[in-house]
Structure formats: structure tokens, C-alpha cells
């Protein structure tokens, strides 16, 4: 596996509507949607690998990273505008694979059922939201002091909170994940919870006609009552779904276990593209 991509080494984005679009590699298109309080850097451990086989399109979603603020914040309007902007960004690319993480997984399921038939060749959801309010979930989060006031305290709190909800462990304060997450939360201008905590995933998956893959880290602390329960919900609506549970990893499974995530995604999207029915 290649070393994680450094954000400073990434190309400058192209702005398409309210999206910031970065492109890597060559081949069949693979679109990556990040999670809440995130940016394209949620894929820092994966882009180089995918770019050896695919034309990777890594987005900053509206209100995140380098993307503009969303023109509308109401959930259905946010999704409708996103679908329009994604179609514009991919207008000359042909059919594409779609991969969404967390909040991005919730969006990916909604988009795959709304884009024109045949536009999405395969859909991968990594730790998606959309299961409704997580009743009874308790996360051991701590307040985060401003970096300008207490730099050491800020890093320690960000690391602690990453261990509480994103990762299977508390990373060291000098872990690159701390820098990535700190930069991402500083630039968040949309509350993903209005979409990711809604009870919508099942209804959106009913609309999805393309092959479906779902991946969770087995230690994903955001899944209530359990990872197995959420996987069962997906299987109930899509018995054909390919489901992977990654041992030892948390919610940000593609960062903690990149090879265990990249390999099945690559195989799945190769097969989905090869088996597609031309429109």
C-alpha cells in the first residue's frame, strides 16, 4: 500500500456548482464522497491506491473543505442540488462507480437512485448513516479548546474524540489523522446530521438498481444497536448486497485498514462495470 496522500500534494480543486472536485489517476471513473466534518482527505490513505486503476474523482461536498456553502440546507434540496452538480462534474466521463463514507454513504444511496439510469455502475457504502436517530448511543467525547488558545489541549481533545467516534483507538497527538480532522472541522459549514441521522437509507436503497456493496469496521462505535444489526437492515432490503466487516477497525475503516477496504472495492467496481447493461 502506498504511503498516505499528503493534502498539500493534492491538485487544486475545480469548483463545479457547490462542489470542489479533485481528479487523480486514469481509467474508469470512481467518485468518492467523504463523511461529515470531513473533506476529500477522508480518503488520504486510499486515493493513491485507487488512482493506479481508476480515474478517481474526490469531492469536497457543499459546505466542506474547499467547496462553497450549499445553496440550500433543507435535506431534499441539498441532495437535489448535489445530484445536479455531480451530473455536471461527470457530464463527459460516462458511467461511474460511486463510493460514500458515513454521511457520504447516506448521500451516495440517495444519489444512486436519483441520477439517470445507468449513470452509476456500482455503489459502495462505507459505514453509512441514514438509519434514524441513534437511540441509546453514548460517545465519550470531550470539549475541544481552540487551537489558537491551547494548541496542545486542542490536539489532545481532537485525538481523544477521534478515538471516541471515528477510530478503534485513540491516536497519538502527532498522528496525521489529528491534523486532518482538525483542519476539516475548522472548515465545516453544513450540519451533516440533518441528513445522516434521518431514517432514510432503506427508502433510498429501494430506488437503487445497480450492484451494492457495504463495508463496516467491526468496532464502528456509531452503529447502534450494532454493526451486525445495520448490516442486516441492508441485507433485508438488498439480499444481493456484498457485505464486508473489517476486523479490528472503527468507523473510519478506510483509514485504519486501507488494504482491507481498497481491495474489495476495486474488485467490486471492476465486476460491476463489466456486468453493467449499457443504456
N, C-alpha and C positions, 0 to 999 in steps of 0.2 A: 504494500500500500504506500502511495506517495505521502510525503510529509504534508500536513495540513496547509491549505492555501492561506497565504497572508493577505488580509484585506487590502493592504497597501499595494499589493502586486496585481490586484484585480483591475480590469479595464474600467474606465469611466462609464457610467450608465448612459443609455439613451432614454429620454423621457417620452413615453407614449401615453397620452392622456394623463391619468394619475398613477401610472406605473413607472418605476425605474427598472430598466431592462439591461442585463449584462449577458454577453454571449461568450461561450468558451467551446473550443474543440470543433469537430466536424462530424457529419454523419446524419442519421435520422434525429429529428428534434426530440428533446426531453426537457419539459418545463418543470421547474422546481418552485414550490410555494412554501415559504417559511412559516414559522409559528408566531404566536402572539409575543409582543415585546421583543420582536426579532427583526431580522433583515436577511439578505442573501447569505450572510455569514453563518446562519444556522447550518449551512452546507459546506462549511470550510474544510471538513475532513473528507468530503465526498466529490467535490467538483472536479478536481484533477483526475480522479479515477474515471468518473463518468465521461469526461471530455476526451478520453482515449478512444471512446466508441461512439459517442453521441454528440450532436450539436446541442450543447447544454444552454438553456435559457433560464437564468436565475433571476428571479424578480425580487424587488422591494415592493411590497404591496402598498396600496394607498394609505398614507398616514404613518409609514415606517421607513427607516433608513433614509435613503436619498429620494424617495418618492414624494410627490406633492401630497398635500392634505386631500382627503377624499371629498369629492363634490357633494356627497350626501352621506349621512351617518346612519340613517334608518337601514336595518339589515337587508331587506329585499332590494332597496335602491343601491346599497353598497355592492351587492352581488351583481345586480344588473349592469352597473357601470363597469365593474371589473370584467364581466363577460365581454362587454363591448371593447374595452381596452385590450384585453388579451387577444381577441379576434383580430384587432388591428395590428398588434405586435407580431402575430403569426400569419398574417394575410398571405405572405409569399413563401411560407415554409412547408405547406402541405400538412397532412395528418401528423399528430404528435402524441407522445406519451406524456402523462401528467402525474406528478408526484407531489403530494402535500403532507406537511408535517403539522400535527396538532391543530391550531387554528387554520393553517393552510390546508390540512386534510379536510376539515369541515367545508372550507371553500371549494376545494377540488371536487368533492362529491356533488356540491351544488352546481358547479360549472359544468361538469361532465354530462349532466342531464339537461343542460340548457343550451349548450353550444350545438351547432348544426350536426346532424347525424354523420358519423364517420370522422369528425374532426379530432376526436380523442380515440387513439387506438388501444390504450390500456390505462388503467387508473390504479395508482398505488397510494394507500393511505397509511401514514406512519403515526401511531398514537393519536388518531383523530378525536376532535371534540364532536359536539352535536348530540350527546346522549342525555341532555337535560341537566338541571341543577344537581350538583354532586352532593346530595343529602348525606350528612354524617362525615364528610371528608375533613380531616384535620391535618394541616400542614404546619410544620414547626418553623414558621417564618419570623424574621426579626426586622425591626425598622432599619432603614438604610440611611445613614447620615450623608450629607452632601460631600462629594469628593473634594470640593474646594475648601471645605471647613475641616474635614477629618479624613484625609486620604487613606490612612491605614485602616480606620474604622469602616470606611466605605468598602474597601476591598474585602475586609473580613466578613462584613454583612452580605455582600454580593456572593461570596463563596459559600457562606452558610445557607443562603436562600437557594442557590443552585443545587446544593445537596438536599434541600427540603422538597423541591418540586421538579427539578429538571434532570438530575443525575442520580446514580445509585449510591454516591458517596459525596462527602464534602470535599471539593477540590482544594488544593493548596492555594494560598492567596496569590501566588505568582503564576498560576495556571493560565494559559492563554484564554481559556473559557471565561475567566473573570473579566478580562479586558473586553472580550466580545460582548458579553452580556451587559456590562456597564455602559458601553457605547450604545448598545441597542435600546436600553431602557431610557437613556437620555434623549433619544430621538423618536420615541413613541408618541404619536399624536392621534391615535384611534384606540378605543377600548374594544379589544377583540372579544371580550366576554359577552357582548351583546349578541354575538353570533355563535361562538363556540360553546356557550352554556345553554343554548336553546335546545329543545328536544326536536331535532330536525333531521338527523342523519338517516334514519330509516326511510323517511319520506323521500329524501333526496336520492338515496340508493335505488329506490324503486324505479326512478327515471333513467338510471344508468344502464346502457345497453352493452358497453364494452367490457372486456375482461377486467376483473377486480382482484387486487392483491391488498392484504392488510398486514401490517407489521407492528408489533409492540415489544418493548423491553419488558421482561418478566417482572422487573422491580419498578415498573411505572407507578409512581405514587399518586398520580392524578386519576387513576382508574378506580372508580367505586361502583359496585362493591368489590370488584376485582378485574384484573386483566382478562381472566377466563370468561367472566360474565360478558364483558364487552365484545370479546371475540365471538361468543355465542350469539349475541344480538346480530352481528354482521352475518354470521353463517345462516341464521334463521331467514334473513331477507334475501341473501345471496348464497345458496348452498354451494355454488360453484366457486366461491371465492377461495383464493390461495392465501392461507393464513400462516404467518411465521411468528413465533415467540422466541425472543433472543435472550438466552440465559445471562444473568448477572448484570444486565443493563437497565437503566432507568428510562425516563420519558424521552430524553434527548439521545435516543438509542443510536442514531446515525453518527453522532459524535463519539460516543463511548465505545461503540463496536462497529466501526466503519466497514470492515471487510465483511462481517456477518450480515450487513444491510446492503451494501453495494452489489454483492454477488447475486443474490436472488432478484434484486430489482433489475439488474442487467439482463439476466436470463428471461425474466417475465416479460420485459418490454420487447426483447428480441422476438419471442414467440408470439406476443400479441400483435406485433406489426406484421409478422409473416403470415398469421392466420386471419388477418382482417379481411372483410368483404369490401372491395372497392366501391365507393359511392358513385 
